[in-house]
C-alpha cells in the first residue's frame, strides 16, 4: 500500500544531504582513500610519511590524496621546514574526524553476528 493510501505524506528528499553523501561515496570509492583516512587518525602527516607508511602505487596514492584534500575530510596545511623550505602536512578536518568515528563504529557493529545486532526502526526523514 502506498503512503497516500495509508494517509501518510510522502517523504521529501533533502537534495543537499544527498549531494554530501554522493561526495562521500565518490571520495571513498578511490582505492587507498580509506587507508589514508585511517592513517591520518593517528596524527597529521607529510606526503612522504603517508606514502612510505601506506606503500600504495604512487598514482593511486596521489589520486586518492588529491581527492581527499579537495573534499571536506582532509586539509592540506603549508609548513615551513628548518631549511626555509615549504612542505605540506595533511590532517583530518572536523568532518573527517566525524567520518572516521562513524567508520570505526560501523566496523564494530558489522563484526557482530546478525543475531546480536539491534533492529532499529527510524521514521522517514521529512
N, C-alpha and C positions, 0 to 999 in steps of 0.2 A: 504494500500500500504506500502511496506517495505521502509526503509530508502534508500536502494540501488537503488530501482526503482525511488525514488524521487531525486537521485543524491547526497544524504547526506551520509557522512561517518558514519558507525555505531559507537556509543559512546563506549569508553573504560571505564571499571570499575576499579577504583583505589582500589586494594585489601587492601592496608594499611588502607584506610579510612573505608572500610567495617569491618576490624578487630577491629578497635576502636569502631565502632558502635555496633558490636556484644558484645564487652566487656561491653559497657554501658548498653545495653539491659539485659545482664546477671546479672550485678550488681543490676540494678533497679528492676529486677524480684524477688529479695529476699523480702519477707514480712518484713516490718519495715525499709527497706533501705531509702526510700524516706522520711520517718518520721525523721530518723537520720539526713539526709542531711538538712532538713528544720530546725531542732533544732540547728545544727551547724552553720547556717547562722547568728544567733544572736552573738555567740562568741564561742571560743574553750571551751570544757568541758571535765571533767574527766568521767571515766567509770560510777562511782556511780551516778554522777549527771545526765548523759544521761539516765541511766537505771531507775532512780526514776522518771524522767520527762516523759518518754515515756510509762512506765508501760506495756511493751510488755512481753510475756513469755520469760524467761531467755535464753532458747536455740535459739529462734527466734532472739532475740536481739543480742546475741553473734555471731551467724552465719552471720547476716547482717553486724554487725560492723567489724568483721574479714574480710569479703569480701571487704567491703568499704576501710578498711585500707590497704588491699593488692592491691587495684586499684590505679588509678591516681587521685582520687577525695578526699580522706581523708588521712591525715598524722597523725601518732601516734608519739607524742613527749614525750621523757622522761623528768621528772621533779623530783627535789629533794624537799621533804617537809621539814618543820622546824625540824622534828624529824630525819632528815637524812635518811628518808625512800623514796625509789624511787616509783613514781607514773607515770601514763601516762595521757596525755591530748590529745584529738582528735580535729583536726581542718580541715577546708576545705583547699584544695590546690588551686592554681590558676585555674586549670581546674575544680575543684569542685565549685568554685565561679562562673565561667562562665556557668557551667551546671545549677546552681540554677538561674542565670539571665534568661537563656533560659526557664527553667521550669516556673518561675514566669510570664514571658511574654506570654508563651503558655497558661497558665491558664487564663490570662486576655482575650486573643483572643478567646478561645473556650467558654468563658462565654457570648460572644456577640451572638445575633441572627444571623443565617446564612446570612440573608439579609444584615446585616451590616458588614460582613466580606469581606475584599477585595479579589479579584481574582488576583493572581499574576502568571504570566507565566514566567517560568525560562527556559533558554536554557539548554540542557542536558550537564552534566559535561563531559569535554573532557580531 
